[in-house]
Amino acid sequence: MAEQLRPDIAAAAARMSSTMGRRKEIRGLAAHLWPGERVEALAPAVLGTSQGLLALTDRRVLFVRDGWGGSSIDEYPLLRLGSILWDAGVLTGKLTVQDGGRKVTYTSVPKADGGPFVDQVRSAVSALLVPPAQVAPADPFVKQAPAPAPQPGPAGDGGFPAVVEQLRQLAELRDAGVITIADFEAKKAELLARI
């Protein structure tokens, strides 16, 4: 009997250009997820000589490898993700992830999967950094409930909402070229240490 995939994993796999060679990682992906974590996108990739699967969830980016010695994962929490770059070739491309002090390049990512995967990662990170009150309503004629007031965190740190707002502002400064990526990473690490 064929193993049933979770609906979110099945939907993400259906959007891949090809699942050939990655079926084992797709079937085993649920075992690597946290309770309540949802898969948004998948892309086959290679790290060094290890073939595997990149997965974007609502909380992190994972690289899952299933080999002779068992399975292993690399993970990049979305709130700590420094950058993600896509370099397209003719049929495949390279996807580079920078997370704090480490920079990892995944190769042999199919062109049809790599660009959309990177776009979804960037959208997910942006959504985490933009406060809900700044998101435009879907229907401008529907009255929206006021956004709840930010809850204060522990004394002296400004709380989680304040840190997220500061990260959003820093990202805007980085994207505008006002501060360097190194300055952004240093300040981001300092802010994340508060929460």
N, C-alpha and C positions, 0 to 999 in steps of 0.2 A: 504494500500500500504506500502510495506517495505521501511524503510528509507535507502537512499543510503549513504554509507560511502565514505569519501575521499579516493582516491586511495592509499595514503601512509598508512593510518590507516587500510584499508582493507588488504593490503599486509602484514603488521606487524601482524595483527590478524590471517591471514592464516598460519603464521609460528608458532603460539602458539600451544602447545600440546593439549589444550582444551580451548574453550571460555565459557564453561558452567559456569554459575553463574557470569560472568563478562560482559555479553552482554550490560547491561545498561551503565556501565562505558565506554565501547568501543563506543557505540552510542553517548554518551555525551562528548567524549574526545575533539572533535574539538572546543567546546565552551571554553575550558581551554587553547587553544593554542594562541600564539601571531601571528600577521600577518606574513606570510612567513615561519613560523616554520614547520618543517617536522618531522613526526614520523618515527623512525628507528626500534624500537623493543618494544614488550609488554610482560609482564609476570604477571600472577595473584599472589597476595600476601596477607598477613594478617598483620596488625599492631595492637597489643593488641587484641581486640575482633572485630575490624573492617576489613571486607573483602574489598579488593580493587584491583586496577590495577596499576602496575608499568609501566611507559612509558618512553622510551628514545627518545628524540628528538635531532635535530642537535644543540640544545642550552642548554638543561637541562634534568634532570631526574625528573619525576613527580610521585607522588603516589596519585591516584584519588579514592575517596570513595563516593559512592552514597547511602545514607541512608534515613531514615524517615524524618530527618530534612533538607534534601537537599544534595547537593554535596559539598565536600571540597577537597583541594589539599595541598600536601606538595611538595615543589620544591627545587631542588639542581642544581644551575647553574654549568655547566661543568667546567668553568674556576675557580670556587671556591671549587670544589670537592676535598677533602683531600684524601680519599681512598674509595674503594668499595671492599668488601670481600665476598667470596662465601664459605659456609660451607655445603657440600652436605651430606644428610642422605641417607636412603635406597630409598625412593620414593620422598621425598621433602627435602628442605634445607632451610638455613637461609641466607639472604642477608643483610649485614651490610654496611651502608653508613655513612661516616664521612665527615661533612661539617663544617669547622671551629670548633667551640666549641661544636657542637652537634653530637651525635653518635646515629643512629637509626637502629634497627634491625627489618627486615621484615621476617616473618616466613611463613611456609606452601607454599613456592615457589616450584612448580613442578621441579624436577631434570632436566627434559628435557628442561625447559625454563630458569632456574636460571643461569647455567654455561654460555650458549651462551649470555644471557643478560649482565652479568658482563663482558664478553670478548668484547662485542660491546661497552659498556660504556668506558672501558679502551682504546680501539682503538680510540673512538671519542675524549677522553681527549688528548691522544698522538698526534692525528692529529692537535689539536688546538695548541699544544706546539711545534710542529716541523715546522720551517719555510718552505714555499713552495719550496725554492731553494734546500733544502736537500732531497726532495722526489725524488726517482729514477724515470726516465721517463718510461712509459709503453713499449715503443719500443726504444731500444738503437740506432737504425739506423735512427730514425727520429730526425732531428735537432730541438732542443727545443729553443723557444724564451728566451732571457735572462730574469731573474727575475727582476721585477721592483725594483728600488732603494727604500729603506725604506723612508717613509715620516717623517720628524721630527714632533714631537708633540709639545705641549706648551713648552716654554723655560724652561730648567732646569730639565725636567723629563725624557728625553731620548725618549719619545713617546711610543705609543702602541707597535710597533715592538720590541723596546728595552726591554720592560717589558716582553713580551712573550718570548723573547730569554733568559732573566734572569730566568724566571720561568722554562723553559726547562732545563737549566743548573742545577738549584736547584733540579729539579725532578731526574736528573741523579745522583746527589750527594746523594740524599735520597735513591734512589734505590740501589746505590753501598754501602750504609751503612756508608758513610763519615759523614753525618749529621743526626741528629735524626728527627723523624716525627714532634716533637714539634718545633725544630729549623726551619724546612721546613715551617710549618704552620705560624710561626711568621713572617718569611721573606716574605712569599707569601702574607700575609695580608698587610704588609708594601708596597710591590710592587703594589698590586691591588688598594691600596688607592691612588696611584699616577695617575691612569687612570680614 
